[in-house]
Amino acid sequence: MWGKDLRKKELGYTFADNSLFPMKAVVKTNFLLPGQESKYTGKVRDVYSLDNGYLVMVATDRISAFDVVLPEGIPYKGQVLNQIAAQFLDLTQDILPNWKVAVVDPMVTIGLRCEPYLVEMVVRGYLAGHAWREYKAGNRILCGVRLPDGLKENQKLPQPIITPTTKASEGHDEDISKEDIISRGIVSADEYEQLEKYTLALFQRGTEIAAKKGLILVDTKYEFGKRDGRIILMDEIHTPDSSRYFYADGYEERLAKGEHQKQLSKEFVREWLMAGGFQGKEGQKVPEMTPEVVAGITDRYIELYNKLSDIPFQRTECEDVTARIEKNILNFLQKK
């Protein structure tokens, strides 16, 4: 059980009354769209490929951790992810082109279909999460990057590092080094160098935007693809599913005392799961996701949205969200 003491001490916020969330979470869609060629079901998104070169990406309310989709959906989570990603895609399009064409529903973006690079570019400015767990276990080389001795959890790194992972269609992504990516022919040396430059530039932009909001962008990941010979930024960007944020206020004091940082990210879900004995390993069981837990996670996602966005979050309530989504997609496609 996610106890009151834990939530006050570790998470720094209060759960909402579940009665505030009358809508059911959208955990799957099953549309048959005009020109549909295929449908891909990811951990969070349902992605429809159309014969006109578009992708229809539905950000569902599914939530995953340790590469496992959890049994309960989180109301409004898909809307938060979709709308944050759309705003950051617009704020970074001067760095490189991205896949977004239109946001046709609070939970749906339609964009250009690209040939994806089969790596996720993870960039870290601080020693936290997976990187800290590896470091604490005694590993000083992460994805081919050597880390100095004597670092503390959540400490700022001397400079941001890129720690790529393989892009698994199922199961767990795996850490991989730049050298292995190139030697295996996953990405050519020239293109990988360009991906690194884009990754660091995007991270710098995200860091600057977060700082203006009183937040620290700790780490994040980017996915890239190729279309018409150009590298394109794909998928989501700087959302709580792909990124970790600390509150800047009190960061140094908490670091000095060895206390947990107050953060806005999905890490608090991972910590709750680990406290309940679950890390995605065989034979482990996900702790019970009570209505209070679900409502609390919704609160945290909306809190991050409101911290990052200049546009207040609007709860888009309706009786049949799936029908609304389908209608809005079809309205857009009929105009094309």
RALINFEN-V528459 format. One record per residue. N is the residue number from 1. PHI is phi as a letter, one per 30 degrees, with the letter a starting at -180 (none if undefined). OMEGA is omega in radians with two decimals (* if undefined). Layout:
N&PHI&OMEGA ; N&PHI&OMEGA
This chain:
1&none&3.13 ; 2&d&-2.96 ; 3&d&-3.13 ; 4&d&-3.14 ; 5&d&-3.13 ; 6&d&-3.05 ; 7&d&3.13 ; 8&d&-3.06 ; 9&d&-3.00 ; 10&c&-2.94 ; 11&c&3.01 ; 12&i&3.07 ; 13&a&-3.09 ; 14&c&3.11 ; 15&d&3.09 ; 16&d&2.99 ; 17&d&-3.08 ; 18&d&3.13 ; 19&d&3.12 ; 20&d&-3.05 ; 21&c&-3.09 ; 22&d&-3.08 ; 23&d&3.04 ; 24&d&3.10 ; 25&d&3.06 ; 26&c&-3.07 ; 27&c&3.02 ; 28&a&3.02 ; 29&b&3.14 ; 30&b&-3.09 ; 31&d&2.95 ; 32&b&-2.98 ; 33&c&3.09 ; 34&e&3.13 ; 35&i&-3.10 ; 36&d&3.11 ; 37&c&-3.12 ; 38&a&3.04 ; 39&b&3.08 ; 40&c&3.11 ; 41&c&3.10 ; 42&c&3.14 ; 43&d&-3.09 ; 44&b&-3.00 ; 45&c&2.92 ; 46&c&-3.02 ; 47&c&-3.13 ; 48&c&3.10 ; 49&c&-3.10 ; 50&c&-3.07 ; 51&d&3.09 ; 52&c&3.11 ; 53&i&3.11 ; 54&c&2.90 ; 55&c&3.01 ; 56&c&-3.06 ; 57&c&3.13 ; 58&c&3.07 ; 59&d&-3.12 ; 60&d&3.10 ; 61&c&3.04 ; 62&d&3.07 ; 63&b&-3.14 ; 64&b&3.03 ; 65&a&-3.05 ; 66&h&3.12 ; 67&i&3.10 ; 68&b&3.06 ; 69&d&-3.09 ; 70&d&-2.97 ; 71&d&-3.13 ; 72&c&3.03 ; 73&d&-3.08 ; 74&c&-3.12 ; 75&e&3.10 ; 76&i&-3.11 ; 77&d&-3.14 ; 78&d&3.11 ; 79&d&3.12 ; 80&e&-3.10 ; 81&d&-3.07 ; 82&d&-3.06 ; 83&d&3.05 ; 84&d&-3.13 ; 85&e&-3.12 ; 86&d&-3.13 ; 87&d&-3.12 ; 88&d&3.02 ; 89&d&3.10 ; 90&d&-3.07 ; 91&d&-3.12 ; 92&b&-3.06 ; 93&d&3.04 ; 94&d&3.12 ; 95&d&3.04 ; 96&a&3.12 ; 97&d&3.10 ; 98&b&-2.96 ; 99&d&-2.98 ; 100&d&3.01 ; 101&c&-3.10 ; 102&a&2.95 ; 103&c&-2.98 ; 104&c&-3.14 ; 105&a&3.10 ; 106&e&-3.11 ; 107&c&-3.00 ; 108&b&2.94 ; 109&c&3.02 ; 110&c&-3.08 ; 111&b&-3.09 ; 112&d&3.08 ; 113&d&-3.11 ; 114&b&3.00 ; 115&d&-3.01 ; 116&d&2.91 ; 117&d&-3.01 ; 118&d&3.01 ; 119&b&2.98 ; 120&c&-3.08 ; 121&c&3.13 ; 122&d&3.13 ; 123&b&-3.04 ; 124&b&3.04 ; 125&c&-3.08 ; 126&b&-3.13 ; 127&c&-3.05 ; 128&b&3.03 ; 129&h&-3.11 ; 130&e&-3.13 ; 131&d&3.12 ; 132&d&-3.13 ; 133&d&3.07 ; 134&d&-3.11 ; 135&d&3.14 ; 136&d&3.12 ; 137&d&3.08 ; 138&j&-3.14 ; 139&d&3.14 ; 140&c&3.06 ; 141&b&-3.12 ; 142&b&-3.13 ; 143&h&3.11 ; 144&i&-3.14 ; 145&c&3.14 ; 146&d&3.12 ; 147&c&-3.14 ; 148&d&3.03 ; 149&d&2.99 ; 150&i&3.12 ; 151&d&3.11 ; 152&c&3.08 ; 153&e&3.09 ; 154&i&3.11 ; 155&d&3.09 ; 156&d&3.12 ; 157&d&3.13 ; 158&e&3.03 ; 159&a&-3.14 ; 160&e&3.12 ; 161&b&3.10 ; 162&c&-3.11 ; 163&b&-3.01 ; 164&d&2.98 ; 165&b&2.98 ; 166&d&-3.11 ; 167&c&-3.06 ; 168&d&3.07 ; 169&d&3.07 ; 170&b&3.07 ; 171&i&-2.97 ; 172&c&2.91 ; 173&d&-3.11 ; 174&b&3.06 ; 175&d&3.12 ; 176&a&-3.13 ; 177&c&3.05 ; 178&e&-3.10 ; 179&d&3.13 ; 180&d&3.12 ; 181&e&-3.10 ; 182&d&-3.09 ; 183&d&3.12 ; 184&d&-3.14 ; 185&i&3.12 ; 186&d&3.05 ; 187&b&3.12 ; 188&d&-3.10 ; 189&d&-3.12 ; 190&d&-3.13 ; 191&d&3.13 ; 192&d&3.09 ; 193&e&3.12 ; 194&d&3.09 ; 195&d&3.10 ; 196&d&-3.13 ; 197&d&3.12 ; 198&d&-3.12 ; 199&e&-3.11 ; 200&d&3.11 ; 201&d&3.09 ; 202&d&3.14 ; 203&d&3.10 ; 204&d&3.11 ; 205&d&3.12 ; 206&d&3.11 ; 207&d&-3.13 ; 208&d&3.13 ; 209&d&3.13 ; 210&d&-3.11 ; 211&d&3.12 ; 212&d&-3.14 ; 213&c&-3.13 ; 214&i&-3.12 ; 215&b&3.03 ; 216&c&3.02 ; 217&d&-3.01 ; 218&d&3.10 ; 219&a&-3.12 ; 220&a&3.08 ; 221&b&3.11 ; 222&b&3.06 ; 223&b&-3.08 ; 224&b&3.05 ; 225&b&-3.12 ; 226&b&3.11 ; 227&b&-3.14 ; 228&h&3.09 ; 229&i&-3.12 ; 230&c&3.03 ; 231&d&-3.07 ; 232&b&3.01 ; 233&d&-3.05 ; 234&c&2.90 ; 235&i&-3.09 ; 236&c&3.13 ; 237&a&3.04 ; 238&i&3.06 ; 239&c&3.10 ; 240&d&3.05 ; 241&d&-3.07 ; 242&c&-2.99 ; 243&b&3.07 ; 244&b&3.12 ; 245&b&2.93 ; 246&c&2.92 ; 247&d&3.14 ; 248&d&-3.13 ; 249&d&3.13 ; 250&i&-3.11 ; 251&e&-3.07 ; 252&d&-3.14 ; 253&d&3.13 ; 254&d&3.12 ; 255&d&-3.12 ; 256&d&-3.12 ; 257&d&-3.11 ; 258&i&-3.12 ; 259&c&3.04 ; 260&d&3.06 ; 261&d&2.99 ; 262&d&-3.01 ; 263&b&3.03 ; 264&c&-3.12 ; 265&a&3.08 ; 266&d&-3.10 ; 267&d&-3.14 ; 268&d&3.06 ; 269&d&3.11 ; 270&d&-3.13 ; 271&d&3.11 ; 272&d&3.12 ; 273&d&3.14 ; 274&d&3.10 ; 275&d&3.11 ; 276&c&3.06 ; 277&i&-3.12 ; 278&b&3.04 ; 279&b&3.09 ; 280&i&-3.10 ; 281&d&-3.09 ; 282&e&3.11 ; 283&i&3.14 ; 284&d&-3.09 ; 285&c&3.10 ; 286&d&3.07 ; 287&e&-3.11 ; 288&d&3.07 ; 289&c&-3.10 ; 290&d&3.06 ; 291&e&3.13 ; 292&d&3.11 ; 293&d&-3.13 ; 294&d&3.14 ; 295&d&3.12 ; 296&d&3.11 ; 297&d&3.06 ; 298&e&3.11 ; 299&e&-3.05 ; 300&d&3.11 ; 301&d&3.14 ; 302&d&3.11 ; 303&d&3.12 ; 304&d&3.11 ; 305&e&-3.09 ; 306&d&3.07 ; 307&d&-3.04 ; 308&c&-2.98 ; 309&c&3.02 ; 310&d&-3.13 ; 311&c&-3.12 ; 312&e&-3.14 ; 313&d&3.10 ; 314&c&3.10 ; 315&d&-3.11 ; 316&c&-3.07 ; 317&d&3.00 ; 318&a&-3.05 ; 319&d&-3.08 ; 320&b&-3.07 ; 321&d&-3.11 ; 322&d&3.10 ; 323&d&3.10 ; 324&d&3.14 ; 325&e&-3.11 ; 326&d&-3.13 ; 327&d&-3.11 ; 328&d&3.08 ; 329&d&-3.09 ; 330&d&3.12 ; 331&d&3.14 ; 332&d&-3.07 ; 333&d&-3.13 ; 334&d&3.13 ; 335&d&-3.09 ; 336&c&*
